[in-house]
């Protein structure tokens, strides 16, 4: 691949914001479908048949999901839609349209598309053709309102890359982090052989909290002890041990031995009664123990989000005549489920070399039986079975 096409700052209205179990941004398959349709039009034309498009990087600049907040939870905005799908006669009747909850969003994105072929002195004409073709298409089901600019780049060194980055700043590029999911799943299996891949995925995709028994008296006591004996190395180590313990998620009974030994030897007198009671509840909490709720950090750092990276077949391929209500009357049909994985939004200023730009391009993976996946260039190939969330071994059992 010797060139990039940068479709800069595409404004999209009412794009689909729901994908599988996730919501908030379209699946990567929407963007690859957009590029695939452009490539299909190029192949059918006469002027630019020698130019091919392959893969794209997605850079997000702005997004606004159509939601409202109720009782602390975000809900998708509802709208009334005329029942055109029920037939023209039903639509003519003055029936009240049904209320339908839709996952829609407005967004501004840039697409960096891989390009093969010699554009040469056709740049102006090709730019006009691309802009017209893009505006006539939909992106993730949304309407394209405007495209700021379309440029062609052939980066050979870091200086050329900086020219591209300046055009798409500020922005965040979506990176594939399926390897994080596989690594974390292996760690869970080592601790618990019955752990499932869904557990590992939820550790990345959900915000989790865990209760820690109240420990304000314990912290206050240790701080006062440190003030009185600031030169005592044992006290310094004891307080440091307590702070390190507070940084880790709370586990019942998982208290450092140094702290256990100190409070076991602490004099049981009236002034220490509440302190020792709190220490006992901290080590052995009960149903009535007061607690503070703490957020549990994700297994890896970074702006990690759940994403859809393709589909897995859950049925055999049926003839078109065997399935009702298909899209057309010729294409064979196969039922699929979404494949969930992990991605990371990474600021584009971190991209420095042409190789790093190339690694950001998503593309279709060569077909494997029952798997239709997207991947990024330069990523370590992950075992296909680790990317599917809660799929049965026998696909026909899901029909």
N, C-alpha and C positions, 0 to 999 in steps of 0.2 A: 504494500500500500504506500503510495508516494505522495498523496495529497490529503488535505482535510477541507471539508466545506463547513463553514461556521454559519449556521442560521441563528442570528443574534436576537435575543430578547423577543421571543414569540409570546404575544399576549393571547391567552386562551380563556374562553368564558364557558362555564357550565361543563367542565370536564368531569369524568367519573372519578370519584374520590374513594370508592370502595373496591377492595380486591381481596377475595377470599375472606380470611378472618380479620384482615387489616383494613384500616381506613386512614385517610389523611393525604394520600398521594397516589397517582395512578401506578399500576404495575409496569415493570420494564417492558413487558410484551406490547403494551400500547405504543411505546415509542419506536420499538423495532418494527411493529406493523406499519407505522407511519412511514418509516424509511423504506420498508419493503415495497409499499405501494408507489412511492416515488421512483424506486428502481424499476418497478414493473412498467410505469409510464415511459421511462427512458428507453426501455427495451422495445416498446411498441412504436416509438417515434422514429423519424428518419434522420433528424439532425444530430442527435446525441446518442446513437446506438453504441458507440465505442466507449462510452463512459458508464462505469458501473459503481454502485454504492454498496458499501459493506460495513455494517455495524455503526453504532453511534454512542457517544457519551452524553449523559443527561446532566445539565447544570441548572439548578433551581435558583431563581433570583427572588421570587415573591410568590406566596400562596395564601389563599383565603378560603377555608372550607366553610360551606354554608351550614353553620351550626348555631345553636343557642344553648345557653347554660340554664339548667333547671335543677335545683336542689344539689348543686355542686357537680352534677354530671353534664357532660356535653351530649346534646341530642341533635340529630340531623333535622334540618328544616323540612317541614311538610308543605305540600302544595296540592292544589286540586287540578286534576288532569282530565280533559274531556275523553269520554270512552270511545275514541275513534277505532281502537282495535277490536271493538265488539261489532263493527259493521256500520255502514253509512246510515242505515235506517235508525239504529239506536242513537247515533250522534245527532240526527235531526230532531229527535225528541228533546224536549227541554228537561232532561234529567240532570240532577245535581251531580257534577263530576265527583269521583271518589277522591278521598284524601290519600295521597301516596307519599311515603317517606323516601326521599331521594338523597343519595350521597353525591352531591355536586360540589364543585369548587372552581374558583378563578385562580389562575396561576400565570406567572411569567417565567419561561424557561428558555434556555439556549441549547441547541443540538450541535454537537461536533461530529460530523459524519465522515467516515473513511471513504475515499474516492480513488478509483483506478481509471486511468485514461488521460489523454492529453487534451486539456481544455484550450490551451494556446490562445489565439486571438479571438476566440469565441466567448470570452469571459462575460462581456456585457450582455450578449444575447442569452447566454446560459443563465445568468443571474436573473434576468427578467422572466425566463421560462420557469425557473425554480420558484420564484416568488409567487407567480400566478398559480402554479401547480399546488403549492403548499396552501395558499389561501382557499383553494377549492376543496381541500381535504378537511377531515376532522382529525383532531388529535385527542386521544382518550375519550372520544365521544363529544368533545367540546368544539366550539366554534372559534376559529382563528380570527382575531380582530385586527392584529397588526404584526408586522415583522420589521424590526428596527433596521436590519441590514443583513446582507448575505455576502460573505467574503470567502476567497479561496486562499489557502495557505499551503506552503510546502516547507515545513520546518526542518532545518538541517542542524541547528545548534540552539543553545539556550537563549540567544538573542531573539530568534524567531519565535520561540515558545513564549517569551515575555510579551511579544506583540499580541499573541492570541489571548494570554491571560488578562492583559489590560482591558481588552474588550468585554470580557465576561465577569470582571470584578464589579461589585461584590457578588459572589455566587458560591454555591456548594455543589460539588460533583458527587454522584452516587457511586460508591465502590462496593464490590462484592466481598462479603466477609463470611462466606459459607464455611471457610476453614475454621473460623472461630467456633461455629456451631459444632462442627465435627470434633474439635479438640475438647470442648466443654462436655460433650456427650460422653466421650471416652473417660473423662475424669469422673463423671457421675457413675458410670458403670463400674469403675474400680472401687468406688465406695459402696455402691448398691447394685448388685447384678440385675435387679428387677427394674432399674431406672429405664424410662422410655425417652425417646427422642423428643417427644412433646414437652417433657419436663425441662430439657435443656433449652428448647426454643422459648418457653415461657420465662425462663430466667433472663433472657435477653429482652423480650418484648413487653413484659409487664412490670409495673412499679410495685415492688413488694415491701411490706413493713413487717417488723417483728418486735414483739414486746420484750422490754428489758425491765426487770424489777427496779423499783425506786432505789437510788443509790446516792441521793444528795447528802445524807448524813455521813456516809462513808467518805465521799470526796472531800467534804468539809473537814472531817477529822484528820485525814491524811495531809491536807494543805496546812492545817494548824500545826501538825507534827513537824512538817518540813520547815516552817518558820522558826520553831523552837530549836530544832537541831539541824540547821542548815549545813553544818560541816560534817554531819554523820553520813558516811557513804552508804551504810545499810538502809538508812531512811530514804536517801536519794534514790537508791535502786528500788526500794519498795514502792515509792510514788511513781517512778517511771514504769514499773511493772503494772501498776493499776491503770495508768493512762494508756498503755499499750493494749491492755485487756479491753478497755472501753472502745477502742478503735475497731475491734473485731466484732462480728455478729455474736449475740449472746447465745450460749448453749447451756442447758441445765447441767450444773455440776462441773462445767468446764472453767474452773477458777484456778489461777496459779497457786501452787503449793506455798509460795512465800507469803501470800496474803492469808491463806488458810492458817498457816502457822502463827502469824502475827495476831490475828483476831482470836485464835484459840488461847493464846497466852495473855490476852488483854484482861486486865483486872475486872472482875464482875462486880461493879459497884453501882450505886444509884445513878451517878452522872453518866454512866455508860449503858444504862438499861435500854434506851431507845436505839442507840447505835448498834448494840449487839443483836437486838431484835431485828433491825433492818438487815444486818449481815446474815442472820439466819434465814430470813425470807429471801434474800438475794441468792443464797446458795441452794435453798430448797423452796422455791416459790409454790404457792397454793392458788386455789381458785379466787381467794379474796385478797391476794397480794396486789398492792398498788404497782402500776407499771407505767413506763414511758414507751412510746412507739417510735421506732427508728427505721429509716429507709435502709434497705439492703442494696448495696452496690451491685452493678451488673458484673458478670464474670470478666469482661474486658473494658478498658477505657475507650472513650470516643463517643461520637454522636451516633450511637447504634440504633437501628430501627428494624422492625420486621418488614420483609418485602416478599413479593411473589416473583419467582424466577422461572416459571414455566408450568408445565402440566404433566400429569401422569395418567396413562390410560387405565380405566377401571372396567373396561369391557372389551370384547373382541370387536373387530370392524364389521359393521352391518352394511348390507346393501341399502341403497337409498329407499327402495320400495318397502323395506321392512320397518322403517321408522316414520312416524307421522310428524307433521309440522317441522320439516327440515328447512334449511335456508334456501336450497334449490332442489331441483328434481334430478340431479345427476350425481353429485358428489356423495361418496360413501360416508358413513357416519361412525364415529367412535366416541363413547362417553369418557370424560376425563375429570380429574380433580386438580385443583391448584396445588402447586408445590411451594411451600413456604420456606424461607431462608432468612438470613440476616444480612443487612447492608449497613454502610456507614456513609453519612454525609460528611465530606471532607472539603475544607476550604480550598478553592482553586489556586491560592497563592503558594500552596505546597508543591505544585507541579512545576518542575524545573527543566526537564529534558524531553526530547521527542519520544523517548522510550516510555516515559511516564504518561504522556498523552495517549500513546498507543494502548497502554494497559487499562485506560479508562473506558475504552470502547467495548460496549456490550455487543454480542453477536450470538446467532443461533449455534448451538452445539451440534456436531454431527449426530444424526439420529441413532438412538439406541432403542431396543425393543421396549415399548410402552412408555418411553421417556421423551419429552419434548422440552428441552431446557435451554436457558440462555446463560452465557458466561462472559467473563471479561478476559481480554488478552493478557497473558503474563501471569494469570493466577494458577496456583497449584491445582491440578485436576483432583476433584473430590469424588469419592466413591458415590455413585448415583444413589444407592440405597440410603445414604445418610441424609439426603436432601428432602426426602418425602416424609411428611408429618402424618402419622396415624393412617397408613394405607394397609389394606389387607394383602396377604401374599397371593391369594387367588383373585384376580380382577373380576371374574364373573360373579363372585359372591356379592358384589356391591350393586348389581343390577336390580 
